[in-house]
Amino acid sequence: MDGVRGALPQTGIGLDVHAFAPEGEAVPLWLAGLFWPGECGLTGHSDGDPVAHAAADALFSAAGLGDLGTHFGTDRPEFKGASGATLLAHASRIVRAAGFEIGNIAIQLVGNKPKFAPRREEAQQALSAAAGAPVSISATTSDALGFTGRGEGIAAIATALICRVE
């Protein structure tokens, strides 16, 4: 059974959510590895990028290596303000060091703003470079339902496919 298991791909899922910074706070928006000038930023220990964070969590989940908090938690001051792309690059190195190769990462962003479609390709390129593997990103709204629908924050859900390298 172990020989078969090692040959099969492994999948993981990641979810990340960040609230928009309070009105009047000058917080830059970093989303999907990109800076979004003129947009309200998100709160968080690092840059608050839920897209990159969900991708990293999906990798950790697939490899059985804990989660974002395990590796980059608030108890790690060196990651305060770190970019999501940097965290995704670190996560990719950790997963590869554990004996895996990354097949791909797929991410669904949920939020009303900013308008994502015009920068989708740029974001996919940025996160693919960080992960060293293909990253695809889709976006949706939640039809005015929940915190994302009320414009209080952004959520992202990601899946990752990895294979053990023997």
C-alpha positions in Angstrom: 0.0 0.0 0.0 2.8 2.5 0.8 4.3 2.1 -2.7 1.0 2.9 -4.3 0.4 5.8 -1.9 3.8 7.4 -2.7 3.0 7.3 -6.4 -0.4 9.0 -6.1 -0.7 12.8 -6.1 -1.7 14.5 -2.9 -4.1 17.4 -2.6 -4.5 20.1 0.0 -6.9 23.0 0.7 -6.2 26.4 2.2 -8.5 29.2 3.3 -7.5 32.7 4.3 -9.6 35.7 5.2 -8.6 39.3 6.0 -10.7 42.3 6.9 -10.2 45.7 5.3 -8.2 48.2 7.5 -10.4 50.7 9.4 -11.3 53.8 7.5 -8.6 56.5 7.8 -5.7 54.0 8.3 -3.2 54.3 5.5 -2.7 50.5 4.8 -1.6 49.5 1.3 -3.5 46.7 -0.4 -1.4 43.7 -1.4 -3.5 41.1 -3.1 -2.4 38.1 -5.2 1.2 39.2 -4.9 0.5 42.6 -6.4 0.3 46.2 -5.0 -3.1 47.8 -5.7 -2.6 51.6 -5.5 -5.5 53.7 -4.3 -7.3 50.7 -2.8 -7.9 50.2 1.0 -5.5 47.6 2.4 -6.2 44.5 4.5 -5.2 43.9 8.1 -2.8 41.2 9.1 0.5 40.2 10.8 2.1 40.1 7.4 0.8 42.0 4.3 -2.7 40.5 4.7 -2.7 39.0 1.2 -5.4 36.2 1.5 -4.7 34.9 -2.0 -1.1 34.1 -1.4 -1.7 33.0 2.1 -4.4 30.5 1.0 -2.0 29.1 -1.6 0.7 28.6 1.0 -1.8 26.9 3.4 -3.0 24.6 0.5 0.6 23.5 0.0 1.2 22.8 3.7 -2.1 20.9 3.8 -1.2 18.7 0.8 2.2 17.8 2.3 0.8 17.3 5.9 3.2 20.0 7.2 0.8 22.0 9.4 -0.4 25.4 8.3 0.5 29.1 7.8 0.5 29.7 11.5 2.8 26.8 12.2 5.5 28.3 9.9 4.8 32.0 9.8 2.6 32.8 12.9 2.3 35.9 14.9 4.9 34.5 17.3 7.5 35.0 14.5 8.3 38.7 14.4 10.6 38.3 11.4 7.4 37.7 9.3 5.6 40.9 10.5 4.8 42.8 7.3 6.2 40.1 5.0 4.8 39.9 1.6 2.4 37.1 0.7 4.5 36.2 -2.3 7.5 35.8 0.0 5.6 33.5 2.3 4.4 31.5 -0.7 8.0 31.1 -1.9 9.1 30.0 1.6 6.2 27.5 1.8 7.1 26.1 -1.6 10.7 25.6 -0.5 9.5 23.9 2.7 7.3 21.5 0.7 10.0 20.7 -1.8 12.5 20.1 1.1 10.1 17.6 2.5 10.3 15.6 -0.7 7.5 16.9 -2.9 7.1 18.6 -6.2 4.3 21.0 -6.8 2.0 20.3 -9.7 -0.2 23.3 -9.5 -2.2 25.7 -7.2 -5.7 26.9 -8.0 -7.2 29.8 -6.0 -10.7 31.3 -5.8 -10.7 34.9 -4.5 -14.0 36.1 -3.0 -14.6 39.8 -2.7 -16.4 42.8 -4.2 -13.2 44.9 -4.6 -10.8 45.6 -6.2 -11.9 44.6 -9.7 -9.6 41.6 -10.2 -10.1 40.6 -13.8 -7.9 43.3 -15.4 -4.9 42.1 -13.3 -5.5 38.4 -13.3 -2.7 37.4 -15.7 -0.2 39.7 -13.9 -1.2 38.1 -10.5 -1.0 34.6 -11.9 2.5 35.3 -13.1 3.6 36.8 -9.8 2.4 33.9 -7.7 3.6 31.3 -10.2 7.1 32.8 -10.0 6.8 32.8 -6.1 5.7 29.1 -6.0 7.9 27.9 -8.9 4.8 26.2 -10.2 1.6 27.0 -12.2 -0.9 29.1 -10.2 -4.4 29.9 -11.5 -6.7 32.5 -9.9 -10.4 33.0 -10.4 -12.5 35.6 -8.7 -16.1 35.9 -7.6 -18.4 38.0 -5.5 -20.7 36.6 -2.9 -23.8 38.4 -4.2 -23.9 40.8 -1.3 -23.9 38.0 1.3 -21.6 37.7 4.3 -18.6 39.8 5.2 -17.2 39.8 1.6 -20.6 40.8 0.2 -20.8 43.7 2.7 -17.3 44.8 1.6 -15.8 44.1 5.0 -12.9 42.0 3.7 -11.6 39.4 1.2 -11.5 35.6 1.4 -9.6 33.1 -0.7 -9.8 29.4 -1.0 -7.0 27.4 -2.7 -6.2 23.8 -3.6 -2.7 22.4 -4.3 -1.6 19.3 -6.1 1.7 17.8 -5.1 3.6 14.6 -5.8 6.2 12.9 -3.7 9.6 12.8 -5.5 11.4 9.5 -5.0 
